[in-house]
Amino acid sequence: MTDVVRTGIEAEIAKLTRQASTPVPPLGYGIDLVCRTELDPYLAETNPDTIESLAQDCFHRITTARLSLIDDPSYGIDIRAALNQPQTPQQIQSWSGQITSELKRDDRVADVKTTIVLTLPASYEITILVTPVSASLTPFSLIMVVVDGEALLTAINAALT
């Protein structure tokens, strides 16, 4: 791009009227739609400062294929594809570590402990204990089952303290 074109574009942009104000920190996380596996039929919203919202985001982080989000290509690991093929016990445990690492990338998560157990042939139960950064949220467990290439969120339980 030449300097003449660049200057012309900058001059035209300067003439535009801003339609939205610049956000002022702290920005927070915004409102999200309830979407455990599908959108809620009533398009219900979650409060971003709740266990439900954080658990939903953790579930999506480990069931979203890497490179599938244009604006965040390093987001997610698709545990469904990984556990839908024969695995050695060492490979299963390595996935446990990868889930833990992926969830710790969320700045709302302080600590994660992941356990993967083979429950039936080609069926895995994943239990994830998440400790949120926010003192207002208690640690919780996220329990899911991966079977036939599908991930099913079975429970979100507040941890006993």
N, C-alpha and C positions, 0 to 999 in steps of 0.2 A: 504494500500500500504506500502510495507516495505521500509526501508531507502535505501537498495541496488537498488531497482527498481526506486525509486525517483531520486537517484543520477545518474543512467544510463540514465533516460529520460532527466534530466538537461544537461548531457554531450552531448547527441545527439542534443538537441535543440541549444546548444552553437555552434555546427558545422554548423548550417544552415546559409545561407546568406539571409539577410533581403531583401524582394522584394519591399517594400514600405517604404517611410520615415515616421517618426512619425510626425503627424500634429502639427503645431505651432499655439497657440492662437493668435488672436481671430479666432475661428473656423467658425462662421457664421452658417447658416442653410442649405447651399448647394442648389443645383438646384432640383426642383421637376417637375414632369410631370403634365401637365394640366389634371385634372381628377375630373370634377364636379360630375358626376355620373358614367361615363365610361371614359376610356382613350381616349384622342384625337386621331382621326384616323391617324394623321401625327406625333404623339408622340411629340407634341409641349411642350416646357418647360416654367415654370414660373420663374420670378425673385423673390427670396424669400423675398425681401425687398419691396414688393408691397402690396397694399390692396387686389388685386385679389388672391395672394397666401395665405395671412392670412385668407381671407374669405373662400377660398376653404378648408383650414385646419380646420377652425371652423366648417364648414358644416360636414366634415368627423368626427370630434370629437364627434358630437352629433348624428351621424347616424351609428356609429360603436359600436357593442355590446361589453360590458365589457368582459374581458377574451378571446377575439377573436384574439388579437395580442400576439404572443408568447413572443416577446422581451419587451412588455410593457402591462402586464395583467391588469393594473389599468387604462388603456386609454379608454375613451369613455363611452357614455351611448346611448343606442339605443332608441331614442325618438319615432321611428316608432312603435316599439312593445308596448311601454307604452301607446301611444295614439290610439292604435287600439283596445281598449277595453273600456267598459263603465267607465266614470270618474265622480266624484263629482267635483264641482267647487273648493273645497279645494285641491283635488288631482291634478287638473290641475295647480293650483297656486304653488303647491309643485314641480311640474315638471319644472315650470319656474325658481324656485330657484336652482334646480339641474342643469339645463342648464347653468345658470349663474356661479355656482361653478365650473362646468366642464371646461368651457371656460377660467376661470381665472387661471386654472392650466397651461395654455400656457404662458411661460415667455415673450411673445411678446404682451400680452394683459394686459393693465392697469386697465380697468374697463369694465363692461358689464351690460346692462339693458335688461331684457327679458320680453316680453309680449306674452301670448298665448290667442287667442280668438277662441271660437267655432264659425265657420262660417256656417256650415251646419251639419246635423246629421253625426257624425263620420268624420268630416273634421275640421282641426285646422289650423289657420294661426299663424305662429310664427314670431315675429319681434324682432330682436336682435340688439341693438345698441352697437357697439364695439369701445372702445377707445384704440388705440394701444399705447404701451410704447414709440415707436420711434416718436420723434417730426416731422420727415419727412413724416409721414403718418397721414392723417386726420381721424377723427372718421368716421365710416361708419355703415350703417344698412345692415343687412343680413335678407332677407325676404324669408320665405319658407312656404310651405303648406304640411301638413301631411294628406293624405287621402287614405283610403283602404290599410293601411300598407306601403305606399310609401311616401318618402319625396321628394318633388320637390323644388329645389332652384329657386325661381321666380325672385329675384332681388338682386343686390349688389349696394347700392347707397352711394355715398360720402355724409356725413352729411353736411348740410348747417351750416356755421360758422358765 
